[in-house]
Amino acid sequence: MLRLFTLSFRILSLSFSVLLIGTSCDAQAPQEPTSLTATESDAATSDDWPRFRGPSGMGTSAATGLPLTWSESENIVWKTELPGSGASSPVTYGDHIYLTSYTGYLVPGQDRGSLDNLQRHVLALDRASGQIVWDKAVAAKLPEEENIRDHGYAANTCVADKSGVVAFLGKSGVIAYDHQGNQKWQADVGSNTNGWGTAASPLLVEDLVIINASIESESLVALDRATGERRWQAGGIREAWNTPIIVTADSGRKELVVARHGDVMAFDPATGDSLWTCKTGISWYMVPTGVAADGVVYFVGGRSGTAALAVRAGGSGDVTDTHRLWTSNAGTNVPSPIYHQGHLYYIDYNGSIAYCADAKTGEVVYQERLGRFDQVYASPVMAEGRIYYLARNGATLVVAARPEFQQSARNELSDGTRFDASPAVDGNRLLIRSGKYLYCIGRQ
């Protein structure tokens, strides 16, 4: 999966998933277009992390008191073994943590199994203790891919709100549960599959669930949050593993933005009508999720050539010549960026270089070679002026969110599996998911 993945407590992001595949803005950054996002306006507490990359979808948190250092014997509040494996990221809402896993087939460290026995699990864990509260098994709709490189069959992160939780399971559908685990509805968004898997995560916008079904039907699909009925569908979404974001243009217009192979595209989130497109100059699939600030969206992606760009929102039609602000060859193929105080921070998916770029110009402020760090599929999170970069081997690099590279700590976890999920901020704790365990990390 190298190729396509390669191809990507309480408050806060593929996914993946890679392929997975699937980093931000904070209180001081231009305010993210979250007014349309039900998961933020309806959050049960101020420290819920209810969707991929947190309340704003940008990977940042206003939380304080997070741990700086940890190990397998230090600052582990609890550690819960999960059924099967997975690369989806944890989300939190109220008393629960939600995430998915898969069993029955191609689980790392187990016998190959049979595709007929493949099933996904939608899990609710107690936020205080880590105990599994409920586990809903969903049989795979066959035929499925006989092999998903790297990340497996559970890479799409859930989204939660006051009504419950929504899980996207690729061709097996979109399923909504209430907080007690009762299924409310199930919807089909397409039946195609891909050798790199599916990884984009659901987004709640007002009374809609937005699904990037690029793999399943090459489309964006909007479902009714209460019933699962299809409200609109927009086609042409190809080679797009990123989770859509909501952006506020200077005019105040809300725009649903996603990147596909070759273009950034914006839609009216209520109707699915096309608003604008912009050429990226990136010759690869698009895995990292975008970030936005001050009416500008930023995307990174690709493995060579042009690998990052900035586009001002608010245009109409093809805005490549009028609204594309800059492009850069400094980007990353899998993890998403962080936006903070006028700068973009991101790490190469090979784990070899950490970047800081000026958001106004795209000019690289620093590119720090990291030496032996390992590949990075997880998108970073930022809190207390620190950026947490999690590598696939369980190492976490903690770097100051400032335009001069400063490493504050390096922490190690190892359990014999890969760490492909993005961390979540849970109040003054971090949730880190491996292919086997969910770790709760906090100051002890």
KEPA-740193 format. One line per field, with one value per residue (C-alpha): residue number from 1; residue in one letter; chain; x, y, z. Coordinates in nm, 3 decimals, m for minus. Example, Ala and Ser with C-alpha at 12.3 -4.5 7.8 and 13.67 -1.06 7.14 Angstrom:
REM residues 2
num	c(1; 2)
residuo	c(A; S)
cadena	c(A; A)
c1	c(1.230; 1.367)
c2	c(m0.450; m0.106)
c3	c(0.780; 0.714)
***
This chain:
REM residues 444
num	c(1; 2; 3; 4; 5; 6; 7; 8; 9; 10; 11; 12; 13; 14; 15; 16; 17; 18; 19; 20; 21; 22; 23; 24; 25; 26; 27; 28; 29; 30; 31; 32; 33; 34; 35; 36; 37; 38; 39; 40; 41; 42; 43; 44; 45; 46; 47; 48; 49; 50; 51; 52; 53; 54; 55; 56; 57; 58; 59; 60; 61; 62; 63; 64; 65; 66; 67; 68; 69; 70; 71; 72; 73; 74; 75; 76; 77; 78; 79; 80; 81; 82; 83; 84; 85; 86; 87; 88; 89; 90; 91; 92; 93; 94; 95; 96; 97; 98; 99; 100; 101; 102; 103; 104; 105; 106; 107; 108; 109; 110; 111; 112; 113; 114; 115; 116; 117; 118; 119; 120; 121; 122; 123; 124; 125; 126; 127; 128; 129; 130; 131; 132; 133; 134; 135; 136; 137; 138; 139; 140; 141; 142; 143; 144; 145; 146; 147; 148; 149; 150; 151; 152; 153; 154; 155; 156; 157; 158; 159; 160; 161; 162; 163; 164; 165; 166; 167; 168; 169; 170; 171; 172; 173; 174; 175; 176; 177; 178; 179; 180; 181; 182; 183; 184; 185; 186; 187; 188; 189; 190; 191; 192; 193; 194; 195; 196; 197; 198; 199; 200; 201; 202; 203; 204; 205; 206; 207; 208; 209; 210; 211; 212; 213; 214; 215; 216; 217; 218; 219; 220; 221; 222; 223; 224; 225; 226; 227; 228; 229; 230; 231; 232; 233; 234; 235; 236; 237; 238; 239; 240; 241; 242; 243; 244; 245; 246; 247; 248; 249; 250; 251; 252; 253; 254; 255; 256; 257; 258; 259; 260; 261; 262; 263; 264; 265; 266; 267; 268; 269; 270; 271; 272; 273; 274; 275; 276; 277; 278; 279; 280; 281; 282; 283; 284; 285; 286; 287; 288; 289; 290; 291; 292; 293; 294; 295; 296; 297; 298; 299; 300; 301; 302; 303; 304; 305; 306; 307; 308; 309; 310; 311; 312; 313; 314; 315; 316; 317; 318; 319; 320; 321; 322; 323; 324; 325; 326; 327; 328; 329; 330; 331; 332; 333; 334; 335; 336; 337; 338; 339; 340; 341; 342; 343; 344; 345; 346; 347; 348; 349; 350; 351; 352; 353; 354; 355; 356; 357; 358; 359; 360; 361; 362; 363; 364; 365; 366; 367; 368; 369; 370; 371; 372; 373; 374; 375; 376; 377; 378; 379; 380; 381; 382; 383; 384; 385; 386; 387; 388; 389; 390; 391; 392; 393; 394; 395; 396; 397; 398; 399; 400; 401; 402; 403; 404; 405; 406; 407; 408; 409; 410; 411; 412; 413; 414; 415; 416; 417; 418; 419; 420; 421; 422; 423; 424; 425; 426; 427; 428; 429; 430; 431; 432; 433; 434; 435; 436; 437; 438; 439; 440; 441; 442; 443; 444)
residuo	c(M; L; R; L; F; T; L; S; F; R; I; L; S; L; S; F; S; V; L; L; I; G; T; S; C; D; A; Q; A; P; Q; E; P; T; S; L; T; A; T; E; S; D; A; A; T; S; D; D; W; P; R; F; R; G; P; S; G; M; G; T; S; A; A; T; G; L; P; L; T; W; S; E; S; E; N; I; V; W; K; T; E; L; P; G; S; G; A; S; S; P; V; T; Y; G; D; H; I; Y; L; T; S; Y; T; G; Y; L; V; P; G; Q; D; R; G; S; L; D; N; L; Q; R; H; V; L; A; L; D; R; A; S; G; Q; I; V; W; D; K; A; V; A; A; K; L; P; E; E; E; N; I; R; D; H; G; Y; A; A; N; T; C; V; A; D; K; S; G; V; V; A; F; L; G; K; S; G; V; I; A; Y; D; H; Q; G; N; Q; K; W; Q; A; D; V; G; S; N; T; N; G; W; G; T; A; A; S; P; L; L; V; E; D; L; V; I; I; N; A; S; I; E; S; E; S; L; V; A; L; D; R; A; T; G; E; R; R; W; Q; A; G; G; I; R; E; A; W; N; T; P; I; I; V; T; A; D; S; G; R; K; E; L; V; V; A; R; H; G; D; V; M; A; F; D; P; A; T; G; D; S; L; W; T; C; K; T; G; I; S; W; Y; M; V; P; T; G; V; A; A; D; G; V; V; Y; F; V; G; G; R; S; G; T; A; A; L; A; V; R; A; G; G; S; G; D; V; T; D; T; H; R; L; W; T; S; N; A; G; T; N; V; P; S; P; I; Y; H; Q; G; H; L; Y; Y; I; D; Y; N; G; S; I; A; Y; C; A; D; A; K; T; G; E; V; V; Y; Q; E; R; L; G; R; F; D; Q; V; Y; A; S; P; V; M; A; E; G; R; I; Y; Y; L; A; R; N; G; A; T; L; V; V; A; A; R; P; E; F; Q; Q; S; A; R; N; E; L; S; D; G; T; R; F; D; A; S; P; A; V; D; G; N; R; L; L; I; R; S; G; K; Y; L; Y; C; I; G; R; Q)
cadena	c(A; A; A; A; A; A; A; A; A; A; A; A; A; A; A; A; A; A; A; A; A; A; A; A; A; A; A; A; A; A; A; A; A; A; A; A; A; A; A; A; A; A; A; A; A; A; A; A; A; A; A; A; A; A; A; A; A; A; A; A; A; A; A; A; A; A; A; A; A; A; A; A; A; A; A; A; A; A; A; A; A; A; A; A; A; A; A; A; A; A; A; A; A; A; A; A; A; A; A; A; A; A; A; A; A; A; A; A; A; A; A; A; A; A; A; A; A; A; A; A; A; A; A; A; A; A; A; A; A; A; A; A; A; A; A; A; A; A; A; A; A; A; A; A; A; A; A; A; A; A; A; A; A; A; A; A; A; A; A; A; A; A; A; A; A; A; A; A; A; A; A; A; A; A; A; A; A; A; A; A; A; A; A; A; A; A; A; A; A; A; A; A; A; A; A; A; A; A; A; A; A; A; A; A; A; A; A; A; A; A; A; A; A; A; A; A; A; A; A; A; A; A; A; A; A; A; A; A; A; A; A; A; A; A; A; A; A; A; A; A; A; A; A; A; A; A; A; A; A; A; A; A; A; A; A; A; A; A; A; A; A; A; A; A; A; A; A; A; A; A; A; A; A; A; A; A; A; A; A; A; A; A; A; A; A; A; A; A; A; A; A; A; A; A; A; A; A; A; A; A; A; A; A; A; A; A; A; A; A; A; A; A; A; A; A; A; A; A; A; A; A; A; A; A; A; A; A; A; A; A; A; A; A; A; A; A; A; A; A; A; A; A; A; A; A; A; A; A; A; A; A; A; A; A; A; A; A; A; A; A; A; A; A; A; A; A; A; A; A; A; A; A; A; A; A; A; A; A; A; A; A; A; A; A; A; A; A; A; A; A; A; A; A; A; A; A; A; A; A; A; A; A; A; A; A; A; A; A; A; A; A; A; A; A; A; A; A; A; A; A; A; A; A; A; A; A; A; A; A; A; A; A; A; A; A; A; A; A; A; A; A; A; A; A)
c1	c(0.000; 0.283; 0.178; m0.155; m0.156; 0.160; m0.064; m0.200; m0.910; m1.145; m1.169; m1.007; m0.737; m0.696; m0.784; m0.611; m0.776; m0.480; m0.486; m0.570; m0.521; m0.534; m0.367; m0.532; m0.632; m0.661; m0.824; m0.593; m0.619; m0.889; m1.199; m1.273; m1.608; m1.754; m2.084; m2.243; m2.091; m2.340; m2.069; m1.931; m2.250; m2.410; m2.104; m2.196; m1.893; m1.630; m1.366; m1.536; m1.332; m1.629; m1.484; m1.166; m0.920; m1.141; m1.422; m1.287; m1.156; m0.815; m0.632; m0.597; m0.715; m0.732; m0.673; m0.399; m0.217; m0.140; 0.154; 0.486; 0.652; 0.535; 0.646; 0.502; 0.554; 0.501; 0.185; m0.037; m0.377; m0.526; m0.470; m0.752; m0.713; m0.943; m1.118; m0.918; m0.722; m0.782; m0.650; m0.951; m0.893; m1.075; m1.342; m1.510; m1.858; m2.004; m1.901; m1.794; m1.500; m1.598; m1.384; m1.394; m1.196; m1.216; m1.188; m1.207; m0.968; m0.612; m0.575; m0.201; m0.050; m0.334; m0.403; m0.518; m0.877; m1.153; m1.299; m1.640; m1.574; m1.467; m1.661; m1.623; m1.687; m1.828; m1.711; m1.809; m1.565; m1.609; m1.412; m1.297; m1.191; m1.142; m1.378; m1.570; m1.935; m2.077; m1.949; m2.162; m2.034; m2.121; m2.066; m1.879; m2.081; m1.904; m1.718; m1.453; m1.089; m0.886; m0.604; m0.583; m0.226; m0.100; m0.407; m0.671; m1.049; m1.132; m0.973; m1.267; m1.303; m1.651; m1.836; m2.058; m2.317; m2.601; m2.802; m2.532; m2.250; m2.216; m1.970; m1.866; m1.768; m1.697; m1.916; m2.073; m2.243; m2.294; m2.452; m2.597; m2.633; m2.765; m2.537; m2.677; m2.574; m2.915; m2.896; m3.103; m3.037; m2.799; m2.734; m2.553; m2.317; m2.168; m2.026; m1.680; m1.361; m0.992; m0.671; m0.570; m0.898; m1.128; m1.045; m1.235; m1.441; m1.799; m1.866; m2.182; m2.316; m2.645; m2.889; m2.667; m2.402; m2.148; m1.962; m1.664; m1.748; m1.467; m1.382; m1.736; m1.903; m1.664; m1.899; m1.981; m2.304; m2.520; m2.747; m3.024; m2.885; m3.212; m3.311; m3.009; m3.203; m2.996; m3.041; m2.792; m2.498; m2.214; m1.998; m1.644; m1.466; m1.174; m0.866; m0.966; m0.899; m0.928; m1.212; m1.404; m1.389; m1.622; m1.466; m1.603; m1.531; m1.474; m1.836; m1.954; m2.057; m2.004; m1.828; m1.776; m1.423; m1.253; m0.943; m0.941; m0.669; m0.584; m0.831; m0.959; m1.339; m1.597; m1.970; m2.274; m2.308; m2.688; m2.748; m2.430; m2.414; m2.063; m1.921; m1.564; m1.269; m0.896; m0.614; m0.365; m0.068; m0.030; m0.001; m0.099; m0.407; m0.503; m0.485; m0.418; m0.720; m0.707; m0.697; m0.840; m0.788; m0.896; m1.094; m0.798; m0.776; m0.446; m0.381; m0.069; m0.032; 0.165; 0.511; 0.701; 0.675; 0.411; 0.297; 0.114; m0.107; m0.323; m0.657; m0.876; m1.235; m1.532; m1.481; m1.696; m1.611; m1.246; m1.052; m0.702; m0.584; m0.768; m0.773; m0.477; m0.230; 0.077; 0.207; 0.508; 0.718; 0.738; 0.450; 0.362; 0.175; m0.031; m0.044; m0.243; m0.096; m0.148; m0.224; m0.112; m0.061; 0.018; 0.226; 0.170; 0.337; 0.359; 0.583; 0.690; 0.516; 0.857; 0.918; 1.241; 1.163; 0.949; 0.837; 0.720; 0.594; 0.471; 0.098; 0.090; 0.358; 0.422; 0.788; 0.953; 1.064; 1.238; 1.280; 1.437; 1.582; 1.472; 1.703; 1.558; 1.189; 0.986; 0.697; 0.406; 0.048; m0.122; m0.213; m0.064; m0.250; m0.160; m0.228; m0.050; 0.177; 0.302; 0.264; 0.249; 0.375; 0.303; 0.505; 0.395; 0.634; 0.470; 0.727; 0.586; 0.788; 0.675; 0.774; 0.713; 0.449; 0.675; 0.867; 1.198; 1.236; 1.252; 1.206; 1.058; 1.039; 1.043; 0.826; 0.813; 0.534; 0.563; 0.319; 0.415; 0.158; 0.143; 0.021; m0.166; m0.453; m0.434; m0.420; m0.717; m0.709; m0.926; m0.920; m0.573; m0.505; m0.417; m0.581; m0.344; m0.462; m0.242; m0.342; m0.415; m0.473; m0.622; m0.393; m0.503; m0.203; m0.207; 0.007; 0.029)
c2	c(0.000; 0.201; 0.342; 0.489; 0.515; 0.619; 0.734; 0.944; 1.321; 1.525; 1.818; 1.833; 1.343; 0.898; 0.886; 0.746; 0.552; 0.426; 0.328; 0.532; 0.686; 1.024; 1.829; 2.273; 2.573; 2.688; 2.956; 3.221; 3.108; 3.248; 3.078; 2.756; 2.717; 2.510; 2.690; 2.435; 2.142; 1.973; 1.794; 2.121; 2.313; 2.014; 1.890; 1.756; 1.915; 2.161; 1.890; 1.647; 1.538; 1.421; 1.367; 1.315; 1.590; 1.724; 1.980; 2.211; 1.927; 2.098; 1.886; 2.152; 2.181; 2.449; 2.185; 2.225; 1.989; 1.727; 1.495; 1.583; 1.247; 0.887; 0.530; 0.183; 0.226; 0.602; 0.814; 0.534; 0.594; 0.281; 0.048; m0.150; m0.442; m0.403; m0.674; m0.725; m0.445; m0.110; 0.231; 0.451; 0.724; 0.749; 1.016; 1.120; 1.239; 1.257; 0.950; 0.747; 0.692; 0.558; 0.376; 0.081; m0.239; m0.553; m0.926; m1.256; m1.192; m1.062; m0.942; m0.883; m1.143; m1.391; m1.667; m1.538; m1.644; m1.636; m1.338; m1.487; m1.418; m1.056; m0.819; m0.468; m0.365; m0.031; 0.014; 0.235; 0.255; 0.418; 0.739; 0.718; 0.354; 0.243; m0.053; m0.159; m0.063; m0.208; m0.377; m0.395; m0.643; m0.576; m0.853; m0.739; m0.697; m0.925; m0.940; m0.730; m0.673; m0.985; m0.768; m0.411; m0.294; m0.164; m0.046; m0.312; m0.288; m0.034; 0.301; 0.546; 0.745; 0.778; 1.102; 1.162; 1.415; 1.434; 1.179; 0.912; 0.796; 0.741; 0.489; 0.464; 0.108; 0.142; m0.072; m0.223; 0.111; 0.401; 0.303; 0.524; 0.414; 0.594; 0.625; 0.302; 0.107; 0.074; 0.088; 0.374; 0.331; 0.195; 0.350; 0.236; 0.486; 0.258; m0.088; m0.032; m0.125; m0.043; m0.225; 0.069; 0.054; 0.333; 0.595; 0.923; 0.997; 1.126; 1.496; 1.632; 1.957; 2.083; 1.793; 1.613; 1.343; 1.411; 1.106; 1.115; 0.796; 0.841; 0.471; 0.339; 0.551; 0.836; 1.080; 1.295; 1.180; 1.374; 1.164; 1.282; 1.266; 1.139; 0.880; 0.801; 0.891; 1.037; 1.414; 1.484; 1.331; 1.496; 1.292; 1.310; 1.255; 1.040; 0.924; 1.125; 0.967; 1.295; 1.393; 1.702; 2.024; 2.322; 2.657; 3.009; 3.244; 3.615; 3.673; 3.447; 3.170; 2.819; 2.586; 2.210; 2.150; 1.827; 1.749; 1.491; 1.388; 1.713; 1.953; 2.112; 2.128; 2.331; 2.257; 2.410; 2.186; 2.214; 2.121; 1.966; 2.229; 2.295; 2.633; 2.630; 2.415; 2.483; 2.288; 2.161; 2.088; 1.771; 1.464; 1.210; 1.093; 1.317; 1.170; 1.442; 1.636; 2.011; 2.292; 2.643; 2.988; 3.341; 3.219; 3.026; 2.648; 2.460; 2.113; 1.899; 1.573; 1.370; 1.221; 1.435; 1.762; 2.009; 1.886; 2.174; 2.471; 2.747; 2.856; 3.147; 3.037; 3.228; 3.198; 3.064; 2.818; 2.747; 2.971; 2.842; 3.173; 3.401; 3.231; 2.994; 3.183; 2.961; 2.611; 2.440; 2.130; 2.079; 1.856; 1.517; 1.218; 1.093; 1.297; 1.619; 1.958; 2.181; 2.552; 2.777; 3.154; 3.202; 2.889; 2.536; 2.244; 1.894; 1.591; 1.385; 1.047; 0.878; 1.043; 1.196; 1.570; 1.802; 2.118; 2.464; 2.689; 3.047; 3.019; 3.344; 3.250; 2.878; 2.954; 2.687; 2.837; 2.522; 2.164; 1.961; 1.620; 1.382; 1.089; 0.756; 0.818; 0.576; 0.632; 0.855; 0.782; 0.951; 1.318; 1.530; 1.712; 2.038; 2.158; 2.389; 2.512; 2.160; 1.944; 1.568; 1.363; 0.989; 0.740; 0.394; 0.225; 0.400; 0.678; 1.027; 1.339; 1.645; 1.968; 2.332; 2.500; 2.785; 2.875; 2.758; 2.382; 2.277; 1.917; 1.897; 1.520; 1.185; 0.910; 0.539; 0.282; m0.064; m0.354; m0.538; m0.361; m0.043; 0.296; 0.430; 0.615; 0.986; 1.076; 1.242; 1.500; 1.397; 1.685; 1.677; 1.332; 1.184; 0.881; 0.682; 0.377; 0.096; m0.211; m0.387; m0.141; 0.195; 0.386; 0.667; 0.883; 1.142; 1.287; 1.046)
c3	c(0.000; m0.002; m0.321; m0.239; 0.120; 0.026; m0.238; 0.298; 2.669; 2.530; 2.274; 1.905; 1.194; 0.677; 0.672; 0.550; 0.486; 0.278; 0.139; 0.362; 0.357; 0.584; 0.926; 1.083; 1.252; 1.603; 1.807; 1.671; 1.311; 1.083; 1.188; 1.017; 0.849; 1.123; 1.166; 0.935; 1.115; 1.345; 1.538; 1.667; 1.737; 1.911; 2.097; 2.440; 2.601; 2.494; 2.482; 2.244; 1.941; 1.735; 1.388; 1.190; 1.289; 1.566; 1.597; 1.327; 1.111; 1.117; 1.374; 1.645; 2.002; 2.270; 2.537; 2.797; 3.028; 2.765; 2.827; 2.672; 2.732; 2.759; 2.707; 2.756; 3.130; 3.171; 3.147; 3.015; 3.177; 3.021; 2.727; 2.565; 2.328; 2.028; 1.827; 1.510; 1.347; 1.181; 1.085; 1.164; 1.420; 1.753; 1.801; 2.124; 2.217; 2.566; 2.763; 2.461; 2.230; 1.886; 1.632; 1.393; 1.339; 1.126; 1.192; 1.008; 0.722; 0.675; 1.031; 1.093; 1.322; 1.265; 1.015; 0.676; 0.740; 0.480; 0.295; 0.370; 0.737; 0.695; 0.915; 1.047; 1.404; 1.514; 1.873; 2.164; 2.454; 2.791; 2.781; 3.143; 3.164; 2.804; 2.856; 2.545; 2.602; 2.282; 1.968; 1.653; 1.395; 1.029; 0.774; 0.463; 0.147; m0.098; m0.325; m0.153; m0.242; m0.164; m0.035; 0.096; 0.116; 0.449; 0.636; 0.596; 0.588; 0.860; 0.782; 0.768; 1.090; 1.245; 1.315; 1.620; 1.736; 1.988; 1.787; 1.788; 1.563; 1.187; 1.043; 0.676; 0.581; 0.210; m0.017; 0.296; 0.346; 0.583; 0.915; 1.188; 1.551; 1.855; 2.156; 2.300; 1.990; 1.828; 1.448; 1.305; 0.933; 0.672; 0.329; 0.014; m0.156; m0.421; m0.475; m0.627; m0.444; m0.478; m0.394; m0.176; 0.010; 0.120; 0.382; 0.358; 0.669; 0.705; 0.760; 0.927; 0.780; 0.922; 0.865; 0.614; 0.629; 0.354; 0.221; m0.013; m0.203; m0.454; m0.435; m0.418; m0.688; m0.786; m0.618; m0.319; m0.158; 0.088; 0.312; 0.540; 0.895; 1.041; 0.779; 0.560; 0.246; m0.037; m0.072; m0.350; m0.537; m0.731; m0.968; m1.100; m0.767; m0.877; m0.684; m0.379; m0.040; 0.154; 0.385; 0.262; 0.462; 0.497; 0.412; 0.461; 0.170; 0.228; 0.125; 0.407; 0.168; 0.300; 0.056; 0.065; m0.062; m0.166; m0.372; m0.648; m0.893; m1.072; m0.911; m0.595; m0.618; m0.424; m0.392; m0.231; 0.076; 0.078; m0.287; m0.427; m0.704; m0.834; m0.728; m0.858; m0.958; m0.948; m1.111; m0.857; m1.080; m0.869; m1.089; m0.822; m0.632; m0.337; 0.011; 0.273; 0.396; 0.339; 0.593; 0.569; 0.717; 0.622; 0.323; 0.177; 0.145; 0.149; 0.013; 0.001; m0.189; m0.438; m0.432; m0.680; m0.871; m0.754; m0.414; m0.241; m0.328; m0.185; m0.333; m0.229; m0.184; m0.319; m0.693; m0.976; m1.252; m1.325; m1.085; m1.159; m1.307; m1.065; m0.722; m0.709; m0.491; m0.509; m0.570; m0.416; m0.466; m0.089; 0.015; 0.150; 0.016; 0.311; 0.635; 0.638; 0.736; 1.039; 0.997; 1.283; 1.296; 0.929; 0.880; 0.751; 0.927; 0.784; 0.761; 0.465; 0.463; 0.461; 0.797; 0.673; 0.666; 0.878; 0.696; 0.788; 0.508; 0.495; 0.427; 0.229; m0.020; 0.012; 0.074; 0.287; 0.619; 0.734; 0.621; 0.898; 0.824; 1.097; 1.051; 1.163; 1.229; 1.008; 0.770; 0.873; 0.768; 1.065; 1.042; 1.321; 1.595; 1.768; 2.122; 2.367; 2.091; 2.023; 1.714; 1.763; 1.466; 1.501; 1.296; 1.188; 1.432; 1.731; 1.775; 1.833; 1.761; 1.958; 1.783; 1.873; 1.655; 1.559; 1.243; 1.390; 1.425; 1.787; 1.898; 2.245; 2.289; 2.118; 2.264; 2.183; 2.187; 2.037; 2.032; 1.714; 1.495; 1.288; 1.414; 1.109; 1.279; 1.362; 1.732; 1.901; 2.179; 2.476; 2.721; 2.875; 2.730; 2.394; 2.232; 2.011; 1.821; 1.691; 1.493; 1.821; 2.106; 2.191; 2.428; 2.656; 2.740; 3.016; 3.289; 3.582)
***
